């Protein structure tokens, strides 16, 4: 098979994927990178080179930011009625659904994720989120306030606040949910009246480029949504660009800190949704099978490549052994294979580079004394597959417990009482999410305020709602995606004081 051939199970044999080489989308036009530098897009299930995308340089970023700035300041975009922006976003949501088969296939092809997840989460959930944000275009509001200004005597004042679009937004998105997280950034910005330069991950650029085409088809004017592809240097050029007013980034904590420093130089606003090492806490009254299934879903969903993955499982000692045994049995029975196979439960990780990174974590864990109950190794010799892994005999000082592995790897530890598990759960630089599994609602309600996490789930894990803000404490970031917080994060709050 040649690098550009598609295996028979890939459903797309024409259309978008037949182009093989893609340009950036700048000011509504496809543009090759000025440097003529390209990056390969690889199917992680087969190792096949499926396309080339731009490796953009500073000149490409300049052009994209300039187009977004023109669209914000010189075009009719910001003068549109909010109802018009609402209608365009609603039409975009319809187009995402209409092209759902195509978009989900592209997601599976470039990232390896299960087609069912791509269809339900990236496409279905993404379209719902765009509709949700479309409604916010007409609902942004300020407040009238009662002033207490006493000078000069006898003068009266009217005071109020108003929300105004922040300007040009840089949206930098990761490879785990390329379309969904792109929409998390783009839809609130457009609803608020901003313009956007979207920078996808170099591993997964294709759905971002297709999204730009669909946005134009939905009537969103050229320059309002631009896409520049490339590696880390492209993202650095974008986030450090003086023409950017707001940066919204999802990715690693190390990169997020660098982006925060760059934003400070230009006083750009930031939303940073960063790393996680989320604890999944099982209290002793929980049903063993329910706890084991919940833990499996918490870590093995999307091969553990989820910021909120329940990668640290803490089980009250009296049920620790049966829960962990049941968890290992579930892991052993999961079918590993292509995301296009409807029976697959574990697909590949995103790339050979990431495969090596996860395997390196496993090697270090064994060297530090962790015991592998199941998995712990590569699955097969072709593709980027890792067997779902359960590690025991671990402690809080181990690297595998402290660092984000971002793969199908879970550590399981017993605890004796609630005070101990609170200490263990909070003993992490991260604070993105946590979950508690119990039928004792009194114990649960007492535990929730003690957990240092932006989201706490009860008897579920990795469940998101468009209304619920998502973001972290501590090293897991600042600001929030989703909900009202996301669209308000794309605005400036202006205070007005009028003497009358």
Secondary structure, 3 states (H helix, E strand, C coil): CCCCCCCCCCCCCCHHHHHCECCEEECCEEECCCCCCEEEEECCCCCCEEEEEECCCHHHHHHHHHHHHHHHHCCCHHHCCHHHHHHHHHHHHHHHHHCHHHHHHHHHHHHCCCHHHHHHHHHHHHHHHHHHHHHHCCCCCCCEECCCCCCCCCCCEEEEEEEEECCEEEEECCCCCHHHHHHHHHHHHHHHCCEEEEECCCCCCHHHHHHHHHHHHCCCCCCCEEECCCCHHHHHHHHCCCCCCEEEEECCHHHHHHHHHHHHHHCCEEEEECCCCCEEEECCCCCHHHHHHHHHHHHHHHHHCCCCCCCEEEEEHHHHHHHHHHHHHHHHCCCECCCCCCCCCECCCCCHHHHHHHHHHHHHHHHCCCEEEECCCECCCCCCCECCEEEECCCCCCHHHHCCCCCCEEEEEEECCHHHHHHHHHCCCEECEEEEECCCHHHHHHHHCCCCCCEEEECCCCCCCCCCCECCEECCEECCECHHHHHHCCEEEEEEEEEC
